[in-house]
Amino acid sequence: MLVIGLDAATWDVIKPNIERLPNIKKIMNEGKASTISLKQKPWSPSVWCSMFTGKTPEEHGHHDYVKDGEIVGREDIHSEFIWDLLDRKGISVKALNIPFIVPPYNYNVDFEPVANGVPVETEELLEEIEKVTEKALEILKHDKPEVFIVVYTALDKLSHHHWGEPILVDFYRKVDEAIGKLIPYDQEIIIISDHGFCDYHKAPIRTLPPTTPKGEIKGDHHPEAILITKNINYEIRQPEDVYYAIQNRYGV
Ligand SMILES: [Zn+2]
């Protein structure tokens, strides 16, 4: 199974630009597309943590990248992740660039994060898409794990500063190209975002102040996330269900 996470991806950008996103269009046609209306806050660290632990934020207790002035690490989260479970059961698994902590977490993968795991500038965000794709292809071609999970984080950071601008669609195209390279390697696929995005002034939750040292904030998180599945026989309604979909598929 291949799970591709797209931090902050929203139908509000994909649908009006679908003709420019041929790989997303293709997999939507081959599989099923839907919207996840988050019950939990559209808050990246806790949503990604829920997705791969199968627990709600109340249950896993991980809410932010920093707690009491300290960077939160994997060891601070007292939950078993899907990769821990699969590995324990002898099913090969790798996870690349999973942003529930900073720098993003890797499991059974050696990966040097771009810009120390906090890429912000557009060149750094582009580099991240390229490096993650390069590593992902190496894994899919040579290691061929049963389960491979990879997340692209660039759209989240770019959407905060460039919501409503053409450059955002250019980045969706870059991510679409990356998806096009990965999807031929698997027949069972989940593509999912941790939350959507919208205009800053319409955002039901503000994760950043209106201006930051990098400039004006134009967009913020929205509680409607995207889901595309192909050959997944498990209904995914909330982020936690990704864990159960994988668990169910491998009978662990
Ligand atoms: Zn996010």
Boltz pocket constraint, residues with backbone or C-beta under 6 A from the ligand:
constraints:
  - pocket:
      binder: B
      contacts: [[A, 7], [A, 8], [A, 42], [A, 43], [A, 44], [A, 156], [A, 194], [A, 195]]
      max_distance: 6.0
